[in-house]
């Protein structure tokens, strides 16, 4: 089966969040199942320059507007995954973040930039590349949502299905909403701008295009699939999602063992496994030294690797930091985002450098060292579609402390007495997004760290958990088989 993945990020070349990890890991996992999968991405500099053995597929200049547009095809480095890259310098050749400028403002032409991604996806589905034509187009998040609309428009115009369609919501809170006047530049039939289409409270929503027009919908955990059908987490789309409940599937993300595996991770100062955790202790010592933290083996070391945003619950971490330090704990944080939150964490580190270390930005190597060297990873998100850092924590025996929502609820089992007795516990969870609930889970974590035998049992149980991309890929393949056009 031939499947085209459409996305804006792709690990290891361009990553701003978990989307890149998914789109980088899913195609190889599908290939192992015999699925011929290719990826379509915008030509952001990191992607345009990182794809190897590129060859020109065609020149599309003038086809979708006056801009220069060329389509190349090459290989993801170190992989057999074929990637199409849209080279459109006017839209994509910009430094820094792919979505917003140096002042943190969305690019004003984001509607046209990501409409082009959808247009090229539909062009490929129609046979634009004479050497390869997908039977299924799988679009990811709002950036690729318009691919579903362009495919449906061509189906209306030609009277035939070009490809089956699957649309994955990675985070419903980011919906790609633009003013109504942007619709005129999208090249879609006028009747697509209505309640039963792209229109959303008088505006254009790329996310809604994906949710409305795709044959099948997925999101990245079973619990989140249920949560987004209710007003609390439906972000205004709950009615549409509930109406499509029979097409909506929650498929848990996986962990790529080639990237995240404490046994073979080359970014660590020492490797280890569940049978021998001495290497983890060495990772902790190295991390404390590198970050300037007090060299204390008995100090529970908590880490955060996250975008600094209210959604991620970092306000709870800030508010609970005095209690964490007072109990003898340490915090190491890597992330960036909200300027006020960045400043508050930096102030905390300056006030107590022996117990708090903060690095603003993103550093892939440091993220591995943090997750290996810490005792616990904090993921107290207000909502969380799947979450990946808690899965990495489990793989490394770094116990997740999580708010029991979305994929966090699907992946972490609390260290209650009954779960300890049944050898099921893998971390600490709390219900209710309050400081009191978070600090109760924090106290439970400290109590666990004070009992070395129980702690080792929970670490071993955590490291036994299997969140494999093979399982997820088989579930996606089953969906593809339901919607694919015949070969």
Secondary structure, DSSP 8 states (H G I E B T S, - for coil): -EEEEE-S-BTTTB-SSHHHHHHHHHHHHHHHTT-EEEEEEE--HHHHHH-EEEEEEEE-TTTSSSS--EEEEEE-TTS--EEEEEE-HHHH--SS-SSB-TTS-B-TTHHHHHHHHHHHHHHHHTT-STT---SEEEEETGGGTHHHHHHHHHHHHHSS---EEEEEES-TT---EE-GGGGGGS---GGGSSTTTTEETTEEEHHHHHHHH-SEEEES-HHHHHHTTSHHHHTT-HHHHHHTGGGEEE----B-TTTS-TTT-TTSSS--BTTBTHHHHHHHHHHHHHHT----TTS-EEEEEEEESGGGTHHHHHHHHHHHHHTT-EEEEEEEE-HHHHHHHHHHHHH-TTTEEEEES--HHHHHHHHHH-SEEEE--SS-SS-SHHHHHHHTT-EEEEESSHHHHHH--B--HHHHHTT---EEEE-SSSHHHHHHHHHHHHHHHT-HHHHHHHHHHHHH---BHHHHHHHHHHHHHHH----
